Structure formats: C-alpha cells, structure tokens
Amino acid sequence: MPTYAYICTSCGHAFDAVQSFSEDALTVCPECGGALRKQYGSIGVTFNGSGFYRTDSRSGSGGKPSSSASSKSETSTSAKPAPAAAPASS
C-alpha cells in the first residue's frame, strides 16, 4: 500500500499515512481538526537498460543517427520487385 504525506493548513502538522488506493484522502488534522493538504514530492524512479537516454540511439558526434539515413537510401534504390515464380506442376 502506498504512503501519502499530509500537512495541516492550520497548524502545520506534517505526517505520513499508509492508505490503499481505494481509500478516500484524509481531510481532518488529528492534532487540531484543521484542513489537511496532501503533499506531493519527487519519487525515486530508476530506468535501467538501453533506450532510456538520449544518447542511446546515437552514434558518433553528429546530431543524426547514420543508420536511419543509410537505410532510407538503400530501400529507395534497391527496392525492386522479385521475379514471379513459375507454378508448380503435379
């Protein structure tokens, strides 16, 4: 279950509460009875593996990847229809 951080808008009391996703957010401060506000902070997320960084798909010091430029030129010049096969006789 996730842990949510709350702070009271009246007295400034801050605390964490473990709640399920289906539970409603807390609205009343347990210290003074004032209104609560949910705090949102940064979370620790780590992306491992290839494909997450800007430099993963790049090669060399140029701005464009050379593989896509060469594959486009190859497909436009070498795209020829294959000869039709003769029907097999039984």
N, C-alpha and C positions, 0 to 999 in steps of 0.2 A: 504494500500500500504506500502511496506517496506521502511525503511530509510537506506540509504547507506552512509558510511563515506568515504570521499575522502581527499587526501593530494597532494599538488603540489610538484613535484620532483625538481623544480627550486627554488621557493621562500619559500616553507614550509607551505604555507597557507592551513589550515585544515578546512573543513566544512562538513555538512551533507546535503544530498539531498533526497527528497521523490520522488521515481520513481516507476512506475509499473514494473511488471516482463517483459513485452513485450518491454519496452524502452531500447535503447542502453545505455551502460555505458558512463558517461561523460569523455571527453578526454582533454579538454582545460580549464586551470585555469581561473576563472573570474577576478582574480587580475592582473596576469602578462602575461597570454597567454601561460604559460608553460604546460608541460605534467602532467596529473593527474594520480594518482595511487589509486586504491580502497583499503581501509583498511579493514581487517577482524579482528574482535575481538571476545571475548567469548560472548555467548548469555546466557540468563537466562532460563534454562530449568529445570523443576522440575518433577520428576517421582513420582506420588503418587500411593499408593496401594501396594499390595503384588506382589512378583515375580520380583522386580527390583533389589533387593540386594542379594549379595552372600549368606548371612546368612538366607534368607527367607525359603529355602527349606531344610535346615539342622536342625537336631535335635541332642541334646547332644553336647559333646565336641569332638567327633570323626570326622575324615575327611570325612567319607562316610555316606550318609543317610541310616538309618537302614531299611526304608520301602521298598526300591527297592531290597535290598539283601534278605529280607524275602519273598517278593512276587515272586522272581525268584525261590527260593527253594520250595515254595508252589505250583507253577504252574508245576514244573517238577515232583513232587511226587504225586500230586492229579489230574493230567490230565488223566482221564480215559474216554473212550467213553461211552455215555449214551446208555442204552439198547434200542433196536428198538421197537417202539410202534406197537401194532397189528393193522391191517387195520380195520377201522370201517365198519360194515355191515349194509345195509339198510333194 
